[in-house]
Amino acid sequence: MAHSYPVLSTEGIDYFAPYVFNYCGQKRMLLTTGKTSDKIFKDKLWTINPNKTQLEKWYDSGKNSIEMFAETGPNEWKKVDCNIPEINTFEDVMGCSLVTFDQSYYLYFSAKSDSVWKIYVSTSNDVINWGIPQVAMEPSISTDCEHVFMPSVVVLDNTFYMWYAGRDYNNRRVHYSTSKDGYHWLKQGAVLDLGALGDPDDYATDCPSVLHINNLYIMAYGGGLMRGIMLATSSNGTQWNRLGPEIFRGKQHHSDHLYAFYPCLYQNSDTTFELFYAGESVCNEWSILLRHHSYSSNDLDAWNSYQVNEGWRQKALYIVNEVPSQYYEEPEDCHHETEKYSNEQEGIEQIRPSSTPLFKVKYQNTDVASEVIKLGRSREHLEAEMQYRNQCRTLLPMVPASIQYIGQRPVLVMPYLDQTMELASLAGCRPTQFMNILTDILNCFVDLTQKTMIPYNPYSITHTGQTPEIMQKWLHELEEQTRKTLFDKSLVVNGHKTENTIRLAVVRSIAHIGTDPDWISLYTGDNHFRNFLVDERDDFLYYAIDFEFSGYIDIDYSVAKFIGSAIKHLNSFQNVKITEEKDMIYVDFEYAHQVFKTLLETNWFFDKFKSLPVNYNRVYAMLISKMYFRLNNVLEQPKEQALKHLAMVTIATRLFDESLQNCHG
């Protein structure tokens, strides 16, 4: 499953605009490189969000050259000779593309001369010794009148086809041109125009890389507003179908935090390809990365992007500018009901308790009556959510979504689904259907985990808002509170004596909560039962709906979320009675349905996860820590609520006592 890893980087040196090709059975890479300190920037006023602009440093020029590297081993590249005459006489160079024609190599690259970017061509018989560069293309039409830039060339049936970025003093667009000899070109104009207002590419369609594979043209290009990489397909090279964003910028410590740009598609079989690109770090250093995923041209038909209602932007601007800040505050426990914003006149209603605001918006006189707008807690979180959606679109049923931008602020826009209910609510009214759907959800989780799990490393893991440090803090607070005599008494649950006390459960959890996981895998990060919607008209149709913390998640954490939700969110027991005698606490209750007893008194969950490398001591520790909002000051809670919360803890201790002793130690 897709994630990126560094291919080539050196401190103080920029590597960007890669072009990867096969030469005599060896993978080679042409790239642009220069000292980071030689770059010259100019200030540009840029809109960050509707209420904020700031000056940003935009690249103006550098002292770059084109170099060649050869792959000498897995993730190992060595510089090799590539002597392009007069390359250093240009003011700057950037980006290249290589094709073969009539037993010769044609190298196309963009270079600045007399302050104007043009595209040049040089030829070679051995990719080492090159002829004098000649101008292949220069600015000449209204949409490329400032410069022509970043060529991508394909040769088919003795004809050269070039896609390039042309700028008109305001924006770059992908242009198209053809040639019979590789030197004289006939421009066809812009073929991938700017996206609609708020689309990830509404500022620019930039730096194209095109493959012709399996009778299909595939383009990776830079989306100027999102500062990431998008994909498009075409049957003829001129009319393009946008597939949407594919690579977003990384986290702050990642080497592609500021930009994920300059893509290069490399064909590695008749139907598959890889995606190289360049990333810019917070230190303004560029390096080469590779998407750890082999794409198949046969799969691209399934990439259907959600088409948003044109009115989304007006609604989003109202939410950002007019909804009072109190409705944006993050609750300590997002499952507790809080006051929600509602404005019937504007057609805006806040929905669901959530760690970040969600709004249902209504439209008048449109085919789409309602959508959901999600603002997210940060650019990183929202782009990571969309990245996960892309990566798992064929592996997990989910509500479709589109990422849109207001300046540099992303928002997610999704259809509002009528006639659905949360999986947690389904359990009480249709328990058999609930179990069928839950079984499918867990099977999908196991399958996805087996396909995507990698050994733990701190660079790749994604933490939710409940970080290990926060869970440790909760447990230590509970340890202080459970020093009272009541919590040191043995638990007897429905007549069954356990080997635990509430205090021992907390202390035991503290011993394991600080240990690192062994494995991480792609998943949603917040997989409780309220985050799955079930279609009331179909017995088997359901959707996962919240991916804000998605990424490479601690497998044990995901398992703890499933089991914890079964205990906390299903209203699975009733008629709770607790009595205290000497050294015992007797907890008696009735299950609301037999399926709840199956979930919480048998190895049902553990059997579902038996093929995964789960550490159940860590799962137990996280589960007890997540009882914090139930156990915190429990003796001061209203009696009925306190009984319910104490019963939850006893259910967890009994379930894990027996299961760990039997087969999961």
C-alpha positions as CSV (number, residue, x, y, z in Angstrom):
1,M,0.0,0.0,0.0
2,A,1.2,3.5,-0.9
3,H,3.5,5.5,1.2
4,S,6.6,7.4,0.2
5,Y,10.2,6.8,1.0
6,P,13.4,8.8,0.2
7,V,15.4,7.8,-2.8
8,L,18.1,10.5,-3.0
9,S,19.0,13.3,-0.6
10,T,22.1,15.2,0.6
11,E,22.1,18.0,3.2
12,G,22.7,21.4,1.5
13,I,22.0,20.0,-2.0
14,D,18.7,20.2,-3.9
15,Y,17.6,17.2,-6.0
16,F,14.3,17.7,-7.9
17,A,12.5,17.3,-11.2
18,P,13.5,13.6,-11.7
19,Y,13.2,11.7,-15.0
20,V,13.6,7.9,-14.6
21,F,14.2,5.6,-17.5
22,N,15.7,2.2,-18.4
23,Y,19.1,2.1,-20.0
24,C,20.5,-1.3,-21.0
25,G,18.5,-3.0,-18.3
26,Q,19.5,-0.6,-15.5
27,K,17.3,2.1,-14.0
28,R,18.8,5.6,-14.6
29,M,17.6,8.9,-13.3
30,L,18.2,12.4,-14.8
31,L,17.5,15.2,-12.3
32,T,18.0,18.9,-11.6
33,T,20.4,19.7,-8.8
34,G,22.2,22.6,-7.2
35,K,23.2,24.0,-3.9
36,T,20.4,25.0,-1.6
37,S,22.2,28.1,-0.6
38,D,22.4,29.3,-4.3
39,K,18.6,29.6,-4.6
40,I,17.1,33.1,-4.9
41,F,13.6,33.7,-3.7
42,K,11.1,36.5,-4.3
43,D,8.3,37.5,-2.0
44,K,4.7,36.7,-3.0
45,L,1.5,37.6,-1.2
46,W,-0.4,34.3,-0.8
47,T,-3.9,33.7,0.6
48,I,-3.7,31.2,3.5
49,N,-7.4,31.2,4.4
50,P,-10.3,33.7,3.9
51,N,-9.1,35.9,6.7
52,K,-5.3,35.6,6.4
53,T,-2.6,36.4,3.8
54,Q,1.1,36.2,4.2
55,L,4.3,36.8,2.3
56,E,5.9,33.6,1.1
57,K,9.3,33.0,-0.4
58,W,8.8,31.7,-4.0
59,Y,11.7,30.3,-6.0
60,D,13.0,32.8,-8.6
61,S,16.3,31.3,-9.8
62,G,19.3,29.2,-8.9
63,K,22.5,27.7,-10.2
64,N,21.3,24.3,-11.2
65,S,22.5,21.7,-13.6
66,I,21.3,18.3,-14.9
67,E,23.0,15.2,-13.6
68,M,22.5,11.5,-14.1
69,F,22.4,8.7,-11.5
70,A,22.2,4.9,-11.9
71,E,20.5,2.5,-9.5
72,T,23.2,0.2,-8.1
73,G,21.1,-1.6,-5.6
74,P,17.8,-1.4,-3.7
75,N,17.4,2.3,-2.9
76,E,21.0,3.0,-3.8
77,W,21.9,5.5,-6.6
78,K,25.3,6.5,-7.9
79,K,26.2,9.5,-10.0
80,V,27.4,8.7,-13.5
81,D,28.7,10.8,-16.4
82,C,26.3,12.9,-18.3
83,N,28.1,15.6,-20.2
84,I,25.7,18.0,-21.8
85,P,27.7,20.7,-23.6
86,E,27.1,24.4,-22.6
87,I,24.6,23.3,-19.9
88,N,26.4,25.6,-17.4
89,T,26.1,28.6,-19.8
90,F,22.4,28.9,-19.1
91,E,21.2,31.2,-16.3
92,D,19.3,28.2,-14.9
93,V,18.0,24.8,-15.9
94,M,15.1,22.7,-14.7
95,G,13.4,19.4,-15.6
96,C,14.0,17.0,-18.5
97,S,12.6,14.2,-20.6
98,L,14.3,11.5,-22.6
99,V,13.1,9.6,-25.6
100,T,14.6,7.4,-28.3
101,F,14.1,7.8,-32.0
102,D,15.9,6.5,-35.0
103,Q,18.6,4.9,-32.8
104,S,19.3,8.2,-31.1
105,Y,18.5,9.7,-27.7
106,Y,16.7,13.0,-27.5
107,L,17.0,14.9,-24.3
108,Y,14.5,17.8,-23.7
109,F,15.0,20.2,-20.9
110,S,13.9,23.7,-19.9
111,A,16.5,26.4,-19.5
112,K,16.6,30.1,-18.8
113,S,18.4,32.4,-21.3
114,D,18.1,36.2,-21.3
115,S,15.6,35.8,-18.4
116,V,13.2,33.7,-20.5
117,W,12.5,30.0,-19.9
118,K,12.6,27.9,-23.2
119,I,12.7,24.2,-24.0
120,Y,15.9,22.9,-25.6
121,V,16.8,19.6,-27.2
122,S,20.1,17.7,-27.3
123,T,20.9,14.3,-28.9
124,S,23.2,11.5,-28.1
125,N,24.1,8.0,-29.2
126,D,25.1,6.7,-25.7
127,V,23.5,9.1,-23.1
128,I,27.0,10.3,-22.2
129,N,28.2,12.4,-25.1
130,W,25.6,15.0,-26.2
131,G,25.3,17.4,-29.0
132,I,25.0,21.2,-28.7
133,P,21.5,22.1,-27.3
134,Q,19.1,23.7,-29.7
135,V,15.9,25.6,-29.0
136,A,12.9,23.3,-29.5
137,M,10.2,25.6,-28.2
138,E,9.8,29.2,-26.9
139,P,7.0,31.3,-25.7
140,S,4.7,32.4,-28.5
141,I,0.9,32.0,-27.7
142,S,-1.3,33.8,-25.3
143,T,-1.3,31.0,-22.7
144,D,2.5,30.4,-22.7
145,C,3.6,34.0,-23.4
146,E,5.8,34.3,-20.3
147,H,7.7,30.9,-20.5
148,V,7.6,27.3,-21.6
149,F,8.8,24.8,-19.1
150,M,9.1,21.2,-17.8
151,P,8.7,19.1,-21.0
152,S,7.4,15.5,-21.0
153,V,7.8,13.8,-24.4
154,V,6.5,10.5,-25.8
155,V,7.3,9.0,-29.3
156,L,4.6,6.9,-30.9
157,D,4.4,5.8,-34.6
158,N,7.3,8.1,-35.6
159,T,5.6,11.2,-34.1
160,F,6.8,13.2,-31.1
161,Y,4.2,14.3,-28.6
162,M,5.1,16.9,-25.9
163,W,3.2,18.1,-22.9
164,Y,4.7,21.1,-21.1
165,A,3.9,23.9,-18.6
166,G,3.2,27.2,-20.2
167,R,2.7,30.4,-18.2
168,D,0.8,33.6,-19.1
169,Y,2.2,35.8,-16.3
170,N,-0.5,34.6,-14.0
171,N,-0.9,30.9,-14.1
172,R,0.7,27.8,-15.5
173,R,-1.3,25.3,-17.6
174,V,-0.4,22.0,-19.2
175,H,0.1,22.5,-23.0
176,Y,0.4,20.1,-25.9
177,S,2.6,20.1,-29.0
178,T,3.5,17.6,-31.8
179,S,6.6,17.2,-34.1
180,K,7.7,14.8,-36.8
181,D,11.4,15.3,-36.3
182,G,11.8,16.3,-32.6
183,Y,13.1,19.8,-33.5
184,H,10.2,21.7,-35.1
185,W,7.0,21.7,-33.1
186,L,3.4,22.6,-33.8
187,K,1.6,23.9,-30.7
188,Q,-1.9,22.8,-29.9
189,G,-2.5,25.0,-27.0
190,A,-3.5,24.3,-23.4
191,V,-5.1,20.8,-22.9
192,L,-5.4,20.7,-19.1
193,D,-6.8,24.1,-18.0
194,L,-7.1,25.4,-14.5
195,G,-9.5,23.6,-12.2
196,A,-12.7,25.2,-10.9
197,L,-12.4,27.7,-8.1
198,G,-11.3,25.8,-5.0
199,D,-10.2,22.7,-6.8
200,P,-6.7,21.5,-5.9
201,D,-5.4,22.7,-9.3
202,D,-7.3,25.9,-9.6
203,Y,-4.1,28.0,-9.4
204,A,-2.0,25.9,-11.8
205,T,-1.7,22.6,-13.7
206,D,2.1,22.2,-13.7
207,C,5.1,20.0,-14.4
208,P,3.4,17.2,-16.4
209,S,4.8,13.6,-16.7
210,V,3.0,11.5,-19.3
211,L,3.1,7.8,-20.1
212,H,1.4,5.9,-22.9
213,I,0.6,2.5,-21.4
214,N,-1.9,-0.2,-22.3
215,N,-3.5,2.1,-25.0
216,L,-4.0,4.8,-22.3
217,Y,-2.3,8.2,-21.7
218,I,-1.6,8.7,-18.0
219,M,-0.5,12.1,-16.7
220,A,0.8,13.0,-13.3
221,Y,1.0,16.7,-12.7
222,G,1.4,19.3,-10.0
223,G,-1.8,20.8,-8.6
224,G,-0.8,24.4,-7.9
225,L,-3.2,25.2,-5.1
226,M,-2.7,21.9,-3.1
227,R,1.1,21.9,-3.8
228,G,0.8,18.1,-4.4
229,I,0.5,15.7,-7.3
230,M,-2.7,14.8,-9.3
231,L,-3.5,12.2,-11.9
232,A,-5.4,12.3,-15.2
233,T,-6.1,9.9,-18.0
234,S,-6.8,10.4,-21.7
235,S,-7.5,8.2,-24.8
236,N,-5.9,10.7,-27.2
237,G,-3.6,12.9,-25.2
238,T,-5.6,16.0,-25.7
239,Q,-8.9,15.5,-23.8
240,W,-8.1,14.6,-20.1
241,N,-10.2,13.1,-17.4
242,R,-9.0,14.3,-14.0
243,L,-8.7,11.5,-11.4
244,G,-8.0,13.9,-8.6
245,P,-5.2,14.3,-6.0
246,E,-2.8,11.4,-5.5
247,I,0.0,12.6,-3.4
248,F,-0.4,15.3,-0.7
249,R,2.3,17.1,1.3
250,G,3.7,15.2,4.3
251,K,3.9,15.9,8.0
252,Q,6.1,18.7,9.4
253,H,9.1,16.3,9.9
254,H,8.7,14.8,6.4
255,S,10.9,15.8,3.5
256,D,7.9,16.7,1.4
257,H,6.1,19.0,4.0
258,L,6.1,22.2,1.9
259,Y,5.7,20.6,-1.6
260,A,5.2,17.2,-3.2
261,F,5.8,18.1,-6.8
262,Y,7.7,17.4,-10.0
263,P,6.3,13.9,-10.7
264,C,7.9,11.3,-12.9
265,L,5.9,8.2,-14.1
266,Y,8.1,5.2,-14.7
267,Q,6.7,2.2,-16.6
268,N,7.9,-1.1,-15.0
269,S,5.7,-3.6,-16.9
270,D,3.2,-3.7,-19.7
271,T,0.4,-2.4,-17.5
272,T,2.1,-1.1,-14.3
273,F,4.0,2.0,-13.4
274,E,5.8,3.7,-10.5
275,L,5.6,7.3,-9.3
276,F,8.8,9.3,-8.4
277,Y,8.6,12.9,-7.3
278,A,10.5,15.6,-5.5
279,G,9.6,17.0,-2.0
280,E,10.6,20.2,-0.3
281,S,11.2,20.2,3.5
282,V,10.7,22.9,6.0
283,C,14.4,23.8,5.5
284,N,13.6,24.5,1.8
285,E,15.7,21.5,0.7
286,W,14.5,19.3,-2.2
287,S,15.0,15.5,-2.3
288,I,13.7,12.6,-4.5
289,L,11.1,10.3,-3.2
290,L,9.3,7.2,-4.6
291,R,5.7,6.2,-3.9
292,H,5.9,2.7,-2.5
293,H,3.2,1.3,-4.7
294,S,3.0,-0.2,-8.2
295,Y,0.1,1.4,-10.0
296,S,-1.9,-0.6,-12.6
297,S,-3.4,1.1,-15.6
298,N,-6.2,-1.4,-15.4
299,D,-7.3,-0.1,-12.0
300,L,-7.7,3.6,-12.9
301,D,-11.2,3.2,-14.1
302,A,-12.3,2.7,-10.5
303,W,-10.9,6.1,-9.5
304,N,-14.2,8.1,-9.6
305,S,-13.9,11.5,-7.9
306,Y,-16.9,12.9,-6.1
307,Q,-18.4,15.9,-8.0
308,V,-19.3,18.6,-5.5
309,N,-22.2,21.0,-5.7
310,E,-21.1,24.4,-7.0
311,G,-22.6,26.1,-3.9
312,W,-20.1,24.4,-1.6
313,R,-17.8,27.4,-1.5
314,Q,-20.4,29.9,-0.4
315,K,-21.5,27.6,2.4
316,A,-18.0,27.0,3.5
317,L,-17.1,30.7,3.6
318,Y,-20.2,31.3,5.7
319,I,-19.2,28.6,8.1
320,V,-15.6,29.9,8.4
321,N,-16.6,33.5,8.8
322,E,-19.9,33.5,10.6
323,V,-20.2,30.4,12.9
324,P,-19.1,31.5,16.4
325,S,-15.8,30.1,17.7
326,Q,-17.6,28.2,20.6
327,Y,-18.8,25.6,18.1
328,Y,-15.3,24.9,17.1
329,E,-14.1,24.0,20.5
330,E,-12.9,20.4,20.8
331,P,-14.8,18.5,23.6
332,E,-12.8,16.3,26.0
333,D,-15.1,13.4,25.1
334,C,-16.5,13.8,21.6
335,H,-19.2,11.2,22.4
336,H,-21.0,13.4,24.8
337,E,-23.7,15.5,23.3
338,T,-22.9,19.3,23.1
339,E,-24.8,22.3,21.8
340,K,-24.7,22.4,18.0
341,Y,-24.9,25.3,15.6
342,S,-28.0,25.7,13.5
343,N,-29.1,28.4,11.0
344,E,-32.2,27.3,9.1
345,Q,-32.2,30.5,6.9
346,E,-28.7,29.8,5.7
347,G,-29.3,26.0,5.4
348,I,-26.5,25.1,7.8
349,E,-26.7,22.7,10.6
350,Q,-23.9,21.2,12.8
351,I,-24.2,17.4,13.0
352,R,-22.8,14.6,15.3
353,P,-20.7,15.1,18.3
354,S,-17.2,15.2,16.7
355,S,-13.6,16.1,17.6
356,T,-13.8,18.6,14.7
357,P,-16.9,20.4,13.3
358,L,-19.1,18.8,10.7
359,F,-21.9,20.8,9.0
360,K,-24.9,19.6,6.9
361,V,-25.5,22.2,4.3
362,K,-28.7,22.5,2.2
363,Y,-29.0,23.8,-1.3
364,Q,-32.0,25.2,-3.1
365,N,-33.1,24.1,-6.6
366,T,-30.2,21.7,-7.3
367,D,-29.9,18.0,-8.0
368,V,-27.8,17.6,-4.8
369,A,-30.1,18.6,-1.9
370,S,-27.5,18.4,0.9
371,E,-23.8,17.9,1.5
372,V,-21.5,17.6,4.5
373,I,-18.7,20.1,4.9
374,K,-15.8,19.2,7.2
375,L,-13.2,21.8,8.2
376,G,-10.8,19.5,10.0
377,R,-8.3,20.5,12.7
378,S,-5.4,21.3,10.4
379,R,-4.2,21.2,6.8
380,E,-2.2,18.1,7.6
381,H,-5.1,16.2,9.2
382,L,-7.5,16.9,6.3
383,E,-5.0,16.1,3.6
384,A,-4.0,12.9,5.4
385,E,-7.7,11.9,5.6
386,M,-8.0,12.4,1.8
387,Q,-4.8,10.5,1.2
388,Y,-6.1,7.5,3.2
389,R,-9.4,7.6,1.3
390,N,-7.5,7.5,-2.0
391,Q,-5.3,4.6,-0.9
392,C,-8.1,2.4,0.5
393,R,-10.9,3.4,-2.0
394,T,-11.2,-0.2,-3.3
395,L,-10.6,-1.9,0.0
396,L,-13.1,-0.3,2.4
397,P,-16.6,0.9,1.8
398,M,-16.7,4.7,2.5
399,V,-18.7,7.8,1.8
400,P,-17.2,9.5,-1.2
401,A,-15.5,12.9,-0.7
402,S,-13.8,15.7,-2.5
403,I,-11.1,17.9,-1.1
404,Q,-11.5,21.6,-1.9
405,Y,-9.4,24.7,-1.0
406,I,-10.1,28.2,0.3
407,G,-6.7,29.7,-0.2
408,Q,-4.4,27.2,1.6
409,R,-7.2,25.9,3.9
410,P,-8.6,22.6,2.7
411,V,-12.2,21.4,3.4
412,L,-13.8,18.1,2.7
413,V,-17.1,18.0,0.9
414,M,-19.2,14.8,1.0
415,P,-22.8,13.8,0.1
416,Y,-25.2,13.8,3.0
417,L,-26.7,10.2,3.3
418,D,-30.3,10.0,4.1
419,Q,-31.9,6.9,5.6
420,T,-28.8,5.7,7.4
421,M,-28.1,4.9,11.1
422,E,-24.9,4.5,13.1
423,L,-23.8,0.9,13.5
424,A,-23.9,1.4,17.3
425,S,-27.6,2.2,17.0
426,L,-28.3,-0.7,14.8
427,A,-27.2,-3.1,17.5
428,G,-30.2,-2.4,19.7
429,C,-32.9,-2.8,17.0
430,R,-31.4,-5.3,14.5
431,P,-28.8,-7.3,16.4
432,T,-28.5,-10.0,13.7
433,Q,-27.9,-7.5,11.0
434,F,-25.5,-5.7,13.3
435,M,-23.4,-8.9,13.8
436,N,-23.3,-9.6,10.1
437,I,-22.1,-6.1,9.3
438,L,-19.6,-6.1,12.2
439,T,-18.2,-9.4,10.9
440,D,-17.7,-7.9,7.5
441,I,-16.0,-4.8,9.0
442,L,-13.6,-6.9,11.0
443,N,-12.8,-9.1,8.0
444,C,-12.0,-6.0,5.9
445,F,-9.9,-4.7,8.8
446,V,-7.9,-8.0,9.0
447,D,-7.5,-8.1,5.2
448,L,-6.4,-4.5,4.9
449,T,-4.0,-5.0,7.9
450,Q,-2.4,-8.0,6.3
451,K,-1.9,-6.2,3.1
452,T,-0.4,-3.0,4.6
453,M,1.2,-3.8,7.9
454,I,4.9,-2.8,8.3
455,P,7.2,-2.9,11.3
456,Y,6.8,0.0,13.7
457,N,8.9,3.0,13.2
458,P,8.3,6.5,14.7
459,Y,8.7,8.2,11.3
460,S,5.7,6.4,9.8
461,I,3.2,6.0,12.6
462,T,0.1,8.2,12.9
463,H,-1.3,8.9,16.4
464,T,-4.9,10.0,17.0
465,G,-5.7,12.7,19.6
466,Q,-5.3,9.9,22.2
467,T,-1.6,9.7,22.1
468,P,0.4,7.3,24.2
469,E,1.4,10.2,26.4
470,I,-2.2,11.1,27.0
471,M,-3.3,7.5,27.7
472,Q,-0.4,7.2,30.2
473,K,-1.6,10.5,31.9
474,W,-5.1,9.1,32.2
475,L,-4.0,5.9,33.7
476,H,-1.8,7.6,36.3
477,E,-4.8,9.8,37.3
478,L,-6.9,6.7,37.6
479,E,-4.2,5.0,39.7
480,E,-4.5,7.9,42.2
481,Q,-8.3,7.6,42.3
482,T,-8.4,3.9,42.7
483,R,-6.4,3.8,45.9
484,K,-9.7,3.8,47.8
485,T,-10.8,0.6,49.4
486,L,-13.6,-0.1,47.0
487,F,-11.3,-0.5,44.0
488,D,-9.1,-3.0,45.8
489,K,-11.8,-5.6,46.1
490,S,-12.0,-8.6,43.9
491,L,-14.7,-8.5,41.2
492,V,-17.5,-11.0,40.9
493,V,-19.3,-10.5,37.6
494,N,-22.7,-12.2,37.3
495,G,-21.5,-14.8,39.8
496,H,-18.2,-15.4,38.1
497,K,-15.2,-14.4,40.3
498,T,-12.3,-12.8,38.3
499,E,-8.7,-12.6,39.3
500,N,-8.7,-8.8,39.1
501,T,-9.7,-5.7,41.0
502,I,-10.3,-2.3,39.3
503,R,-7.1,-1.0,40.8
504,L,-5.1,-4.0,39.6
505,A,-6.5,-3.5,36.1
506,V,-5.2,0.1,36.2
507,V,-1.8,-0.8,37.6
508,R,-1.4,-3.6,35.1
509,S,-2.3,-1.3,32.3
510,I,0.3,1.3,33.4
511,A,3.0,-1.4,33.0
512,H,2.2,-2.0,29.3
513,I,0.9,1.3,28.0
514,G,4.3,2.8,27.4
515,T,5.7,0.0,25.2
516,D,6.0,0.5,21.5
517,P,3.9,-1.5,19.1
518,D,5.5,-4.2,16.9
519,W,3.4,-3.5,13.9
520,I,1.5,-0.6,12.3
521,S,-1.0,-0.7,9.4
522,L,-3.2,1.5,7.3
523,Y,-6.5,2.1,9.0
524,T,-9.0,4.8,9.9
525,G,-7.6,5.7,13.4
526,D,-11.1,6.2,14.9
527,N,-12.9,2.9,14.2
528,H,-15.6,3.0,16.9
529,F,-19.1,1.9,16.0
530,R,-20.5,5.4,15.6
531,N,-18.1,6.0,12.7
532,F,-19.8,3.4,10.5
533,L,-23.2,4.3,8.8
534,V,-25.6,1.5,7.8
535,D,-28.0,2.0,4.9
536,E,-31.5,1.3,6.4
537,R,-32.7,0.1,2.9
538,D,-30.1,-2.6,2.5
539,D,-29.2,-5.3,4.9
540,F,-25.5,-5.4,4.0
541,L,-24.6,-1.8,2.8
542,Y,-22.5,0.3,5.2
543,Y,-19.9,3.1,5.0
544,A,-16.9,4.1,7.1
545,I,-17.2,7.9,7.5
546,D,-14.4,9.4,9.6
547,F,-10.7,9.3,8.5
548,E,-9.3,12.3,10.3
549,F,-6.6,10.3,12.1
550,S,-6.1,7.8,9.3
551,G,-2.7,6.6,8.3
552,Y,-0.3,3.9,9.6
553,I,-2.0,3.1,12.9
554,D,-0.8,1.0,15.8
555,I,-2.5,-2.4,15.1
556,D,-3.1,-2.9,18.9
557,Y,-4.8,0.5,19.1
558,S,-7.2,-0.4,16.3
559,V,-8.1,-3.6,18.0
560,A,-8.7,-1.8,21.3
561,K,-11.0,0.7,19.5
562,F,-13.2,-2.1,18.2
563,I,-13.5,-3.9,21.6
564,G,-13.8,-0.7,23.5
565,S,-16.7,0.5,21.3
566,A,-18.5,-2.8,21.9
567,I,-18.3,-2.2,25.6
568,K,-19.0,1.5,25.6
569,H,-21.3,2.4,22.8
570,L,-23.9,-0.4,22.3
571,N,-26.1,-0.1,25.4
572,S,-25.5,-3.8,25.6
573,F,-26.5,-4.4,29.3
574,Q,-29.2,-3.3,31.7
575,N,-30.5,-3.7,35.3
576,V,-27.0,-3.2,36.8
577,K,-26.7,-3.9,40.5
578,I,-23.5,-3.6,42.5
579,T,-23.1,-4.8,46.1
580,E,-20.1,-4.6,48.3
581,E,-19.2,-7.3,50.8
582,K,-15.9,-7.6,52.7
583,D,-13.3,-8.3,50.0
584,M,-15.7,-8.6,47.1
585,I,-17.7,-6.4,44.8
586,Y,-20.6,-8.2,43.2
587,V,-21.6,-6.8,39.8
588,D,-24.7,-8.2,38.3
589,F,-26.5,-7.2,35.1
590,E,-28.5,-8.5,32.1
591,Y,-27.4,-8.4,28.5
592,A,-30.0,-6.7,26.3
593,H,-29.6,-9.4,23.7
594,Q,-27.7,-12.7,23.3
595,V,-25.4,-11.2,20.6
596,F,-23.9,-8.8,23.3
597,K,-23.1,-11.8,25.5
598,T,-21.4,-13.4,22.5
599,L,-19.3,-10.3,22.0
600,L,-18.3,-9.6,25.6
601,E,-18.2,-13.0,27.3
602,T,-16.5,-15.2,24.6
603,N,-13.5,-15.2,22.4
604,W,-15.5,-13.9,19.5
605,F,-13.3,-10.8,19.0
606,F,-10.1,-12.7,19.6
607,D,-11.0,-15.3,17.0
608,K,-11.5,-12.6,14.4
609,F,-8.1,-11.2,15.0
610,K,-6.2,-14.5,15.4
611,S,-4.3,-14.1,12.1
612,L,-2.8,-10.8,13.2
613,P,0.2,-10.2,15.4
614,V,-1.7,-8.5,18.2
615,N,-0.2,-7.8,21.6
616,Y,-3.2,-8.2,23.9
617,N,-1.4,-6.8,27.0
618,R,-1.1,-3.5,25.1
619,V,-4.7,-3.8,23.8
620,Y,-5.9,-4.3,27.4
621,A,-3.9,-1.3,28.7
622,M,-5.3,1.0,26.0
623,L,-8.8,-0.3,26.6
624,I,-8.6,0.5,30.3
625,S,-7.1,3.9,29.6
626,K,-10.0,4.7,27.3
627,M,-12.3,4.1,30.3
628,Y,-11.0,7.3,31.7
629,F,-14.1,9.4,31.0
630,R,-16.2,6.6,32.6
631,L,-14.0,5.9,35.7
632,N,-12.9,9.5,36.4
633,N,-14.5,10.5,39.7
634,V,-17.0,7.7,39.2
635,L,-18.1,7.7,42.9
636,E,-19.2,11.3,42.4
637,Q,-21.3,10.5,39.4
638,P,-25.1,10.0,39.5
639,K,-25.9,6.5,40.8
640,E,-27.3,5.1,37.6
641,Q,-24.5,6.5,35.5
642,A,-21.8,5.3,38.0
643,L,-23.3,1.8,38.0
644,K,-23.2,1.6,34.2
645,H,-19.6,2.8,34.0
646,L,-18.3,0.4,36.7
647,A,-20.0,-2.4,34.9
648,M,-18.1,-1.5,31.7
649,V,-14.8,-1.8,33.5
650,T,-15.7,-5.1,35.0
651,I,-16.8,-6.5,31.6
652,A,-13.4,-5.5,30.2
653,T,-11.5,-7.1,33.0
654,R,-13.4,-10.3,32.8
655,L,-13.2,-10.6,29.0
656,F,-9.4,-10.1,29.1
657,D,-8.8,-12.2,32.2
658,E,-10.3,-15.3,30.6
659,S,-9.1,-14.7,27.1
660,L,-5.5,-13.9,28.0
661,Q,-5.4,-17.0,30.2
662,N,-6.9,-19.3,27.6
663,C,-5.1,-18.4,24.5
664,H,-3.8,-14.9,24.2
665,G,-1.1,-14.5,26.8
